Amino acid sequence: MTASRTTYGSGTMVIEQPEPLDPYIRRGPGALMAHLTASADALRNLRSETHQVLTDAGVTEDSAHIAQLALSELVGNAVRACGDGVPLIVDVHVGAEDVLVGVTDPEPTRLPRTASPVLGNTDAESGRGLDILRLLCKSVDVEVTGICKQVRCLITLA
């Protein structure tokens, strides 16, 4: 608990506030939704939670690892587009034949780009992630609104 003190007149009132929940994660059968401020710790926790939700739903280790990779790449792209500490919404859902991993960020104008020539370049330090996801996933798509964008990966269950 954090306390903030406010002074009114001659007395002091103490308002107890709970520690912020970051990330705020909701889990259900084969589903996870998280609201978070992007950080290494939040991503580490979210990757672990994602793996647990997927394996609890019967998803194979291979598909769960691809989903974790997709999650890491999409969060990393959002941080590159928006900066450290960006608020994100992450959702993971297991369907009958696939797993959907989506990351929503508040920057609709900075879209992820592929850098196909980089994929085969062993000297490149970045630019491969989205292309790798396109190879591993059934689809990768972007939905843009006036106030945000959501990038989604659809992973075929193995």
matplotlib code that plots the C-alpha trace (Angstrom):
import matplotlib.pyplot as plt

x = [0.0, 1.1, -0.1, -0.6, -1.1, -3.4, -3.7, -7.0, -7.3, -5.7, -5.9, -4.1, -6.1, -4.3, -5.6, -4.5, -4.1, -3.2, 0.0, -0.7, -1.3, 1.1, 0.5, -3.2, -3.9, -7.2, -7.1, -9.8, -9.9, -7.6, -7.5, -5.5, -5.9, -3.4, -3.2, 0.4, 3.0, 5.8, 8.8, 11.2, 9.7, 6.1, 7.0, 8.8, 5.7, 3.4, 5.4, 5.2, 1.5, 0.9, 2.8, 0.8, -2.6, -1.7, -0.3, -3.3, -5.5, -3.6, -1.5, 1.8, 5.1, 6.1, 2.9, 3.3, 6.9, 5.8, 3.1, 5.7, 8.0, 5.2, 4.3, 7.9, 8.2, 4.9, 5.6, 9.2, 7.8, 5.2, 8.0, 10.1, 7.1, 5.9, 8.8, 9.5, 6.6, 3.9, 0.5, -0.4, -3.3, -2.3, -4.7, -4.1, -6.9, -6.9, -9.3, -10.2, -7.3, -5.2, -3.9, -4.3, -1.8, -2.6, -0.9, -2.7, -0.7, -1.8, 0.2, -1.8, 0.7, 3.8, 3.1, 5.4, 7.4, 9.1, 12.7, 12.9, 16.5, 17.6, 16.2, 19.2, 21.7, 23.7, 25.3, 22.0, 21.2, 17.5, 14.7, 14.0, 11.3, 8.2, 9.5, 10.3, 6.7, 5.4, 7.3, 6.1, 2.5, -0.5, -1.0, 0.2, -2.1, -2.5, -5.8, -5.6, -8.1, -7.9, -6.5, -4.6, -3.4, -3.5, -1.0, -2.2, -0.5, -2.5, -0.5, -1.7, -1.9, 0.6]
y = [0.0, 3.5, 6.4, 9.9, 12.6, 15.5, 18.4, 20.2, 22.9, 21.8, 18.0, 15.5, 12.8, 9.7, 8.1, 4.5, 3.5, -0.1, -0.6, -0.4, -3.8, -3.8, -5.8, -6.3, -9.8, -11.5, -15.2, -17.5, -21.0, -20.6, -16.9, -14.1, -10.3, -7.9, -4.2, -3.1, -0.5, -1.9, -3.0, -5.9, -7.2, -6.9, -8.7, -11.5, -12.0, -11.9, -14.4, -16.8, -16.3, -16.8, -20.1, -21.3, -20.3, -22.0, -25.2, -25.4, -25.3, -28.2, -26.2, -28.0, -26.6, -25.7, -23.6, -22.0, -21.0, -19.5, -17.5, -16.3, -15.2, -13.4, -11.7, -10.5, -9.3, -7.4, -5.8, -4.9, -3.3, -1.3, 0.0, 1.0, 2.8, 4.5, 4.6, 3.0, 2.8, 2.7, 1.5, -1.7, -4.2, -7.8, -10.6, -14.2, -16.6, -20.3, -21.3, -24.7, -24.6, -21.6, -19.3, -15.5, -13.2, -9.4, -6.3, -2.9, 0.3, 4.0, 5.0, 4.4, 6.2, 4.2, 0.8, -2.2, -2.8, -5.8, -5.6, -8.7, -8.0, -8.1, -11.7, -13.3, -10.7, -12.3, -8.9, -7.1, -6.4, -5.8, -5.9, -9.7, -10.1, -9.5, -11.5, -14.4, -14.2, -14.2, -17.5, -19.1, -17.8, -18.5, -14.7, -11.4, -8.4, -4.9, -3.1, 0.7, 3.0, 6.8, 6.3, 3.0, 0.0, -3.7, -6.1, -9.8, -13.1, -16.2, -19.3, -22.7, -25.3, -28.1]
z = [0.0, -0.7, 1.4, 0.3, 2.9, 2.3, 4.7, 5.1, 7.7, 10.9, 10.3, 8.1, 6.2, 5.1, 2.0, 1.5, -2.1, -3.3, -5.2, -9.0, -10.6, -13.6, -15.5, -14.8, -16.1, -16.5, -17.2, -18.5, -20.1, -23.1, -22.8, -21.3, -21.4, -19.9, -19.5, -18.8, -19.0, -21.2, -19.2, -19.2, -15.9, -17.2, -20.4, -18.5, -16.3, -19.3, -21.3, -18.3, -17.8, -21.6, -21.5, -18.5, -20.1, -23.4, -21.9, -19.5, -22.6, -24.2, -26.6, -27.5, -26.3, -29.9, -30.4, -26.9, -27.7, -31.0, -29.2, -26.6, -29.4, -31.2, -27.9, -27.4, -30.9, -30.9, -27.5, -28.7, -31.9, -29.8, -27.6, -30.6, -32.1, -28.9, -26.4, -23.1, -20.7, -23.4, -22.2, -24.0, -24.2, -24.9, -25.6, -26.2, -27.2, -28.0, -30.8, -32.2, -34.7, -33.8, -31.2, -31.6, -30.0, -30.3, -29.0, -29.0, -28.6, -28.8, -31.9, -35.1, -37.4, -36.7, -38.4, -38.2, -41.4, -42.8, -43.9, -46.1, -47.3, -43.7, -43.1, -44.9, -43.6, -40.8, -39.9, -39.4, -35.7, -36.1, -38.6, -38.8, -36.2, -38.3, -41.2, -38.8, -37.5, -41.0, -41.5, -38.2, -38.2, -40.3, -40.6, -39.2, -39.6, -38.4, -37.6, -37.4, -35.9, -35.4, -31.9, -31.8, -33.7, -33.0, -34.4, -34.4, -35.1, -35.8, -34.9, -36.3, -33.5, -34.0]

ax = plt.figure().add_subplot(projection="3d")
ax.plot(x, y, z, "-o")
ax.set_aspect("equal")
plt.show()
